[in-house]
Amino acid sequence: MSFDIVEPAISSSQAERPPEGGEVSGGGSPWRAILSVFLQNRLAIVGVAIVILMVLFSFVGPLFYHTDQVHTNLAELNRPPGGSHPLGTDDVGYDVLGRLMLSGQSSLEVGLAAALLATVVGTLWGAVAGYAGGAVDAVMMRIVDSVLSIPPLVLILLLASVFRPNIWTLILVVAVVAWLVPARLVRGEAISLRTREYVQAATAMGGRRGWIVLRHITPNAIGTIVVQATFEVANAILLLAALSFLGLGPAPPATNWGSMLTNGLNYMYEGKWWLIYPAGIAIVLTVIAFNFIGDALRAALEVRLRER
């Protein structure tokens, strides 16, 4: 006796829908596919390696290379590299290598914290505006457009001159400028996502708007959010360097790469290159590294979207 296996009929919408768990045709997790494409980008690997090295250099380096970055040493002013000072000393006797490590801590902390805060605020603002639509969207985005019409550096200078410069103030000042671009990008994603079947189904079932934004809109815009967050870190580091260059950074003995660069430029025509190049190279390498990572993430996510 033989038995015929009868397969259930599958509608066209079910056939096109990915299996449960986020997998698509071809097998494998979407994140695994994104990671695979990301790792094929050599510049992305270089960017990740540079970021890891900068973090280790800034936060682990001082545990092995001990220097006094609080008390000035007038007997060791502007010493060239060599001996007990591999990168020389600056205009108040601080060891430049140790100073570079300390500056990296504040630069990375401000860059990462400001980017995180800006991304969270911009994501929620854009998701609410895009999902709500109508008058709510119009008012919220006119606020964004109005702030965007002000040159970022002018706005930062205004805020930095009003509030006393310290790490927390600089994080807030940079974030106030940086959240605008994520808000516009996420708003565009939200306008597209609000017409999807699962969002309309959640709305029809009486789901609260806040819950729908957090549960359906924001998670499905994660690709745009992650990519923009990496660029925001690079932008925040550059903005902090610009503020410090203009004398609006934290007061000594606190420092960052921008402050070091500013102090070094005073000796640009005296041949004291060790006061300029280390901080400048650190800024350039870190910004380029995060841009490499952002470009690779964008390419990986776009490839995955085309496959779906």
Summary of the structure (lengths in Angstrom):
residues: 308
radius of gyration: 24.8
end to end distance: 42.8
largest distance: 100.7
contacts: 981
relative contact order: 0.15
helix: 71%
strand: 1%
